Each structure stands twice: as structure tokens, then as C-alpha cells.
């Protein structure tokens, strides 16, 4: 989409300053109640009074707007710091909800890079049946929901919609304050084809205004609101808190690791490093710690992504919850490496006599590799055609150099068919199906489904490769 101008933004700022100076009030187009000016994300208009106790939905009510802020900050990592650094936008735009006695308002928007957080509120009066005089049928029993969000460029030349899973305004995901229910939408960044399939490297600085509307599901009806002008703003450099480098290189008989940069951000952080493992395939995970001079430690799980550079990987992680103000170091605990050695085991299917949901605890050793016992801990059968096998990996010693671990063998962003090519399940009658394996640390799970399982007396499960953790145990001092 083409970048718009900031003309509308400056007009809104000037008008807001005039309102603040003269203490004026404005009227909405569907209510006689006045708008009250606010300098934060609090709505500028008094909502029509509604008796919350009459709603069958038990929304949680808070007493102050500060508690609304806290509600959001508990759910959105880094929001408090983003507000402090001026990275959020407060549109203060509301719109009427057609055929409803109330309005919807966008109170704040934070484009954190990979996610756009939209903080909104809806008048409780819009969630009642407008034409009902019967108190028993006036209030909704089912939570309303947000079905989709639609954006349109201010000149109307470009238009997109993001269709998401319906998000009900459930009491556990909302709060009520002064006759409004407050909710949250989390969306992918706006791209040419808006959706979750995007490359993080494509996220650049962004500053554009769009008419924004919502499809709401209220009382079994889908209602589209009118568009509100909303500025979507992302300052990439503004989201960086600290950048570090190191000149150190770690090497042992198997691997060489060289972190080249570490960026700590408001919403997300990343490590970039060169990794070589002669004759071995690098796995997807590194266990690490970010440590401060004062002794605090922040565990992070680094999921490696290949870059265009040979043997160079990037790993994104959630920033530490507290600012890093002193000297910092990065400790790499272990690196996952693939081993092409397969292992197999059998499962007695006569244990599952009925085609119902059953679980059998086995705790049987079914294999051994890298000084680690492979334990078939439990088998779960669902309706006789779906099965889940729980594996446990028990190292022989607590601090050994290598040990088997649970991990997904296919890349994190792979399709389902790619994930299922690493495990094969064969019944005693020769029927074959593929399975998916995933896990973490000492736990692994294998899941598969096949109608042939109903008649099988025994199945043989073959895992075509395994993942083991190679101990690094090295700390890199980071320099700003």
C-alpha cells in the first residue's frame, strides 16, 4: 500500500490542542451525551449507563482507568515500555454500531513489528437488544465477538480485510469500566497480502493512515461498523533498546559458534550467530541465558532460522522483563544437533478393546542412544483411529556432554506433510501411515491417525532420525 501523508494527523493534533485550550465539548452523531477530552487512551465520551448486573455474562468490572491500563499491560509484553517511549498511537476515534444503541472506539494501537495490537472498547448499551422491552430478553446470553477487521486507504484506492478466528468478548479476556467493555485484537503487520505468512525481514518503518472498520457478531447477526481513521505507525529503530557485539568464538571437537550481534528490543529481541558443525545437521534450538553483572539471569530458548549467509542463523526471543542497564553476557548452554540414526518400537494394540478414548501408562524402555534411555511413557487412543504416544528421554547422568531431547524434526514454519515424513507407523497387516513428532527437553510426542488402527493387533513405530543436545557451556561477554 502507498504511504499516505501526515496532513490529517496534524489537523487532528491542532484540533485536539484547541479543544484542550477552551475546554469545549462535542456531540456524537447518535447520542446527546457530550464528549469529554482525554490526553491518554481513555475514551472521550461518556457511555450510556447500563446495569451490569442484569447481563448474564459475568464481565469483570474495574474501578479506575489505571486498572484498564494494567489489564492490557499484563497481556501484552512490553506495552508499558512502548507507551513510555511513545511508540503507541491513540486515535481517539469512535463509530456508531448500526442498529445498536452504542458505539465502538479504538483507544490505542501499537505496531510492535511482528504484531499490531488494537485496544478497543464497546459501549455495553450496544450489546443489548434495542427494541426489547422485556428485561429477560433484553440482555445477551452469548458473548459478542469480533469476526474481522477491514482497512481502506484514505482515498479509497486500496482495501484489505484480515479475516481471523472469531474472538468472543469473553469475561476472561475483557474488563468493564464505566459502561464499556474493553478488549484486544492482535494482528499480523499490514502487508501486500495481509496474513500470518510474512518474512520478519520485510518489516520496515511504517506510518500510514487507514479507514478501519470491524465486523462484529452480536445476537446472531454480523454487523459492520463505519470506518474510523486510524494511524498505523512503526518505528523500527525506536523499538531497539540495546545493541551488543562480541569478538569471542567458541569451538570444540564438533562445533564452532560465533555470536556476531545481539539486539534487545521493546517487543522482540534477536541473536545473530555463525554456527558450524562438521558433517552434522544443525537443529533448531539453543538453550541460553542472558546474564547481568549484578547476577540476574534471563533464560531464553533460541529457535534458529537460516539466513541468506552461509552458516549464519538468527534467533528471535522475548526480551527480558526488566531493562538491562549494566554489563551483560550471553551464556550458550547447549545446541541441538540431528542424528540420522533411526529407532523403532512396537505397541500392543489389544490393550485397547473398545473404540473409545483410553489411556494406558506403560513406562517401558524402547530404545537407547547418546547415553539416554527412550521411555514409552503413555499411549492415548481416541475413538480407535487417533493415537498419541508420549516419550520420555532419561539421560544416564545429570550433566553429560550429549543427551537425546524432544524436538520437532521439521522446520518450525513447515507444512503438515513435511512434519509427518520423519515417523512411520506400520500395522501388523502392513497398513502404513505417517506421523508427526514434536516435543521439548525430556519429553516427546508422536501423533497419528488412521482407520487401519481399529483392526490392528500391533503397530511398529519407526522414528527416522533423532535430536540430541550438545553441551556448550560457554559465556560470551557482550559489548555495546
C-alpha positions in Angstrom: 0.0 0.0 0.0 1.2 3.5 -0.8 2.3 5.7 2.1 -0.1 8.5 2.9 0.7 12.0 4.1 0.6 13.3 7.6 -1.8 16.1 6.8 -4.8 14.5 8.6 -2.6 13.8 11.6 -1.6 17.4 12.1 -5.1 18.6 11.7 -6.2 16.2 14.4 -3.4 17.4 16.7 -4.3 21.1 16.2 -8.0 20.4 16.8 -7.1 18.5 19.9 -5.0 21.4 21.3 -7.8 23.8 20.6 -10.2 21.6 22.5 -7.8 21.3 25.4 -7.4 25.1 25.5 -11.0 26.1 25.5 -12.5 23.1 27.3 -15.0 22.6 24.6 -17.4 19.6 24.2 -18.5 17.8 21.1 -21.6 15.7 20.5 -21.7 12.3 18.9 -23.8 11.7 15.8 -26.0 9.1 17.6 -26.2 10.4 21.2 -27.0 13.5 23.1 -24.2 12.8 25.6 -21.1 15.0 25.4 -17.5 14.1 24.6 -15.0 14.7 27.4 -11.4 15.5 26.3 -8.8 13.0 27.3 -5.0 13.1 26.9 -4.5 9.3 27.2 -6.2 6.3 25.7 -9.3 6.8 27.8 -12.5 7.2 25.7 -13.5 10.9 25.2 -17.2 10.2 25.5 -19.5 9.2 28.4 -21.2 5.9 27.6 -24.9 5.3 28.2 -25.5 3.9 31.7 -26.3 0.1 31.8 -27.0 -2.1 34.8 -24.1 -4.6 34.5 -25.7 -6.9 37.0 -28.5 -7.6 34.5 -26.1 -9.1 32.0 -26.0 -12.9 32.1 -22.3 -12.5 31.1 -20.2 -12.0 34.2 -17.8 -9.5 32.9 -15.2 -8.3 35.5 -15.6 -4.6 36.4 -12.8 -2.4 37.5 -12.9 0.8 39.4 -10.3 3.0 37.7 -8.9 3.5 34.2 -5.5 2.7 35.6 -6.8 -0.8 36.2 -7.7 -0.9 32.5 -4.1 0.0 31.6 -2.9 -2.7 34.0 -5.3 -5.2 32.3 -3.6 -4.6 28.9 -0.1 -4.5 30.2 -0.5 -7.9 31.9 -1.5 -9.4 28.5 0.9 -7.5 26.2 4.6 -7.9 26.9 6.4 -4.6 26.6 3.3 -2.4 26.3 4.2 -0.3 29.4 7.7 0.4 27.9 6.2 1.1 24.5 3.9 3.7 26.0 6.8 5.3 27.9 8.9 5.5 24.6 6.0 7.0 22.6 5.6 4.0 20.3 1.9 3.7 20.6 -0.8 5.7 18.8 -4.0 6.8 20.5 -6.5 7.5 17.7 -9.4 8.5 20.0 -11.8 7.6 17.2 -15.2 6.1 17.7 -18.0 5.0 15.4 -21.6 4.1 15.7 -22.7 0.4 15.5 -25.6 0.2 13.0 -29.0 -0.6 14.6 -27.4 -0.6 18.1 -27.7 2.0 20.9 -24.0 2.5 21.3 -20.6 3.0 19.8 -17.2 1.2 19.3 -13.9 3.1 19.9 -10.3 2.4 19.1 -8.4 3.7 22.1 -4.8 2.7 21.3 -2.7 0.9 18.6 0.8 -0.5 19.0 2.6 -1.7 15.9 5.3 -3.7 17.6 6.8 -5.1 14.4 5.5 -8.6 14.0 2.2 -7.8 15.8 -0.3 -5.0 15.7 -2.1 -4.6 19.0 -5.5 -2.9 18.7 -7.0 -1.8 22.1 -10.7 -1.1 21.7 -13.9 -0.6 23.7 -17.6 -1.2 23.0 -20.5 0.5 24.9 -22.4 -2.0 26.9 -25.6 -0.4 25.6 -24.7 -1.6 22.1 -24.8 -5.2 23.4 -28.5 -5.1 24.4 -31.5 -5.7 22.2 -32.5 -2.2 21.3 -36.2 -3.0 20.5 -36.9 -5.2 23.5 -39.0 -4.0 26.5 -38.8 -7.4 28.1 -36.0 -7.3 30.7 -35.5 -11.1 30.4 -34.8 -11.0 26.7 -33.0 -7.6 26.6 -29.6 -8.8 27.6 -27.4 -11.1 25.5 -26.6 -14.6 26.8 -23.8 -15.4 24.3 -20.7 -13.2 24.2 -20.5 -10.9 21.2 -17.4 -11.4 19.0 -15.1 -9.6 16.6 -15.1 -11.5 13.3 -12.7 -9.4 11.1 -11.0 -6.1 10.7 -11.1 -4.1 7.4 -8.8 -1.3 6.3 -9.1 1.1 3.4 -6.7 3.8 2.2 -8.0 7.3 2.9 -8.5 7.9 -0.9 -10.4 4.6 -1.2 -7.9 3.2 -3.8 -6.7 0.3 -1.8 -8.7 -2.0 0.5 -7.9 -5.1 2.5 -9.5 -7.3 5.2 -8.0 -9.6 7.7 -10.3 -12.5 8.5 -9.4 -14.1 11.8 -10.8 -16.7 14.1 -13.8 -15.3 15.8 -12.8 -13.6 19.1 -15.6 -13.6 21.6 -15.6 -10.8 24.2 -15.3 -13.5 26.9 -15.2 -12.3 30.5 -11.7 -13.8 30.9 -10.4 -11.7 28.0 -12.1 -8.4 28.8 -12.8 -5.9 31.6 -15.6 -3.4 32.1 -15.2 0.2 33.2 -17.8 3.0 33.1 -20.3 1.1 31.0 -17.8 -0.1 28.4 -16.3 -3.5 27.8 -12.5 -3.3 26.9 -11.0 -5.9 24.5 -7.9 -6.6 22.5 -7.1 -7.6 18.9 -3.7 -8.9 17.9 -3.0 -8.8 14.1 0.0 -9.5 11.8 1.7 -6.5 10.3 -0.1 -5.0 7.3 1.5 -6.4 4.1 0.5 -6.6 0.4 -1.3 -9.9 1.2 -2.4 -9.3 4.8 -1.9 -12.5 6.9 0.5 -14.5 9.0 2.7 -15.7 6.1 5.3 -12.9 6.2 9.0 -12.6 6.5 10.2 -10.7 9.6 12.9 -9.1 7.5 10.2 -7.4 5.4 9.0 -5.3 8.4 10.2 -1.8 7.9 9.3 1.6 9.3 5.7 2.2 8.7 3.4 5.3 9.0 0.1 5.3 7.2 -3.5 6.1 8.0 -6.4 3.8 7.0 -10.1 3.9 7.4 -10.6 1.0 9.8 -13.9 -0.9 10.4 -14.9 -4.1 12.1 -17.3 -6.9 11.6 -19.0 -7.7 14.9 -21.2 -10.7 15.7 -23.9 -9.5 18.1 -27.0 -11.5 18.9 -26.5 -13.9 15.9 -26.1 -11.0 13.5 -22.9 -9.8 11.7 -22.7 -6.0 11.8 -20.0 -3.9 10.1 -19.1 -0.6 11.7 -18.3 2.5 9.8 -14.7 3.2 9.1 -12.6 5.2 11.5 -9.3 7.0 10.5 -6.5 5.2 12.3 -2.8 5.8 12.1 -0.6 2.6 11.9 2.9 3.6 12.9 6.0 1.5 13.4 9.5 2.9 14.2 11.9 0.1 13.8 14.9 1.9 15.4 12.7 3.2 18.2 11.9 -0.4 19.3 15.7 -1.2 19.8 16.8 -0.8 23.4 20.4 -2.0 23.3 22.7 -3.5 20.7 25.7 -5.7 21.6 28.6 -7.4 19.8 31.3 -9.8 20.9 34.7 -10.8 19.5 34.7 -14.2 21.1 34.4 -17.6 19.3 33.6 -20.9 21.0 35.0 -24.1 19.4 35.2 -27.8 20.4 35.7 -31.0 18.6 32.3 -30.9 17.0 31.0 -27.3 16.6 32.1 -23.7 16.3 29.8 -20.9 17.5 30.4 -17.1 17.0 27.7 -14.7 18.1 28.0 -11.6 15.9 25.3 -9.4 17.3 22.6 -9.3 20.0 19.7 -6.8 19.8 17.4 -6.3 22.8 14.1 -4.7 21.9 10.9 -3.5 23.4 8.8 -6.2 21.9 11.3 -8.8 20.5 15.0 -9.4 20.6 17.3 -11.5 18.4 20.8 -13.1 18.3 22.7 -13.5 15.1 25.5 -16.1 15.1 27.7 -18.2 12.9 27.4 -22.0 13.6 29.4 -24.8 12.0 29.2 -28.5 12.8 31.4 -30.6 10.6 29.4 -33.4 9.0 26.4 -32.7 11.1 23.0 -31.1 10.6 22.2 -28.2 13.0 19.0 -28.5 14.9 16.6 -25.6 15.6 17.2 -24.8 19.2 19.8 -23.3 21.5 19.4 -23.1 25.3 20.8 -19.8 26.5 20.9 -17.4 29.4 21.2 -13.6 29.3 23.1 -12.6 32.5 23.8 -9.3 34.1 26.8 -8.1 36.2 24.5 -7.9 39.2 23.8 -11.6 38.9 20.3 -11.7 37.4 19.6 -14.4 34.8 17.1 -14.5 32.0 16.6 -17.9 30.4 15.8 -17.8 26.6 15.1 -20.5 24.1 16.6 -19.6 20.8 14.9 -21.1 17.7 17.4 -20.9 14.8 16.4 -19.5 11.4 18.7 -19.8 8.4 19.7 -16.6 6.7 20.9 -15.9 3.2 24.5 -16.1 4.5 26.2 -19.5 4.7 26.2 -21.0 8.3 24.6 -17.8 9.7 21.5 -18.1 11.8 19.1 -15.7 13.5 17.1 -16.5 16.6 14.3 -14.3 17.9 13.2 -14.3 21.6 11.1 -12.3 24.0 13.1 -9.6 25.8 13.8 -9.8 29.5 11.0 -8.4 31.6 13.4 -5.8 33.2 15.6 -3.2 31.5 19.3 -4.3 31.0 21.2 -1.3 32.3 24.6 -2.8 33.3 27.2 -5.1 31.7 25.6 -8.1 30.0 26.8 -11.6 29.0 25.3 -14.4 26.9 25.7 -18.0 28.1 25.0 -20.7 25.5 24.1 -23.9 27.3 23.5 -26.4 24.6 22.9 -26.7 20.8 20.5 -29.2 19.2 22.0 -31.5 16.5 20.3 -34.0 14.3 21.3 -37.7 14.2 20.2 -39.8 11.2 20.1 -43.0 13.2 16.5 -44.4 13.3 14.9 -46.2 16.2 11.8 -48.5 16.3 9.4 -49.9 18.9 6.1 -51.8 18.9 2.8 -51.1 20.7 0.4 -53.9 21.6 -3.0 -52.7 20.3 -5.0 -55.4 22.0 -4.9 -53.2 25.1 -7.5 -51.0 23.5 -10.5 -53.2 23.3 -13.1 -50.5 22.8 -13.2 -47.8 20.2 -13.4 -45.1 22.9 -11.0 -42.7 24.5 -8.5 -44.7 26.5 -5.0 -44.1 28.1 -2.5 -46.7 29.1 0.5 -45.9 31.2 3.5 -48.1 30.2 6.8 -46.7 31.3 8.7 -49.1 29.0 12.2 -48.6 27.7 12.0 -48.9 23.9 15.5 -47.7 22.9 18.8 -46.1 23.9 21.1 -43.5 22.2 23.6 -40.9 23.3 23.6 -42.3 26.8 19.9 -41.6 27.0 17.1 -44.1 27.6 14.0 -43.7 25.4 10.9 -44.5 27.5 7.4 -45.1 26.1 5.6 -43.4 29.0 2.0 -43.4 27.9 -0.3 -44.3 25.0 -3.5 -42.4 24.4 -6.2 -43.7 22.0 -9.0 -41.6 20.7 -12.0 -43.3 19.1 -9.8 -46.1 17.9 -8.4 -44.1 14.9 -6.2 -41.4 16.6 -3.3 -42.1 18.8 -0.7 -40.1 20.8 2.5 -41.7 22.1 4.2 -39.9 25.0 8.0 -40.4 25.1 10.4 -39.6 27.8 14.2 -39.2 27.4 16.2 -40.1 30.5 19.9 -39.3 30.4 22.2 -41.7 32.3 24.0 -38.8 34.1 22.7 -35.3 35.1 25.4 -33.2 33.3 26.6 -35.4 30.4 28.0 -33.9 27.3 25.3 -35.2 24.9 21.7 -36.4 25.6 18.6 -37.1 23.5 15.9 -34.4 23.7 12.3 -34.0 22.4 12.1 -31.7 19.4 10.2 -31.1 16.2 12.3 -32.5 13.3 10.8 -30.4 10.5 11.4 -26.6 10.4 9.1 -24.5 12.6 7.3 -23.0 9.6 6.9 -26.2 7.6 3.6 -27.6 6.3 1.9 -30.6 7.9 3.0 -33.0 5.2 6.7 -32.1 5.8 6.3 -32.7 9.5 4.9 -36.2 9.0 7.7 -37.6 6.9 10.0 -38.4 9.8 7.9 -41.1 11.6 6.4 -44.2 10.0 3.7 -46.4 11.6 3.1 -49.9 10.2 0.3 -52.2 11.4 0.7 -56.0 11.7 -1.4 -56.2 8.5 1.0 -54.0 6.6 -1.0 -50.8 6.6 1.3 -47.7 6.7 0.7 -44.2 7.9 3.0 -41.2 8.6 3.1 -39.4 11.9 4.2 -36.1 13.4 6.8 -35.8 16.2 7.5 -32.8 18.4 8.5 -32.1 22.0 10.9 -30.2 24.2 13.6 -31.1 26.8 13.0 -34.6 28.0 9.5 -35.0 26.5 8.4 -36.1 23.0 5.0 -36.7 21.5 4.1 -38.7 18.4 0.6 -38.2 16.9 -1.0 -40.0 14.0 -4.4 -41.2 12.8 -5.6 -44.0 10.5 -8.8 -46.1 10.2 -6.5 -49.2 10.0 -5.7 -48.8 13.7 -9.2 -50.1 14.6 -8.3 -53.7 13.4 -4.6 -53.7 14.2 -3.3 -56.1 16.8 0.2 -54.5 16.9 1.9 -51.4 15.4 5.6 -50.8 14.7 6.7 -47.2 15.1 9.9 -46.0 13.4 11.4 -42.6 14.1 13.8 -41.9 11.1 16.1 -39.5 13.0 16.7 -38.2 16.4 17.8 -34.9 18.0 20.4 -34.6 20.8 21.6 -31.7 22.8 25.4 -31.0 22.5 26.7 -29.2 25.6 28.4 -25.8 25.0 28.5 -24.2 28.5 30.3 -21.1 27.3 29.7 -17.5 28.3 30.3 -14.5 25.9 30.9 -11.0 27.3 28.8 -8.6 25.2 30.0 -5.1 24.3 27.7 -2.1 23.5 
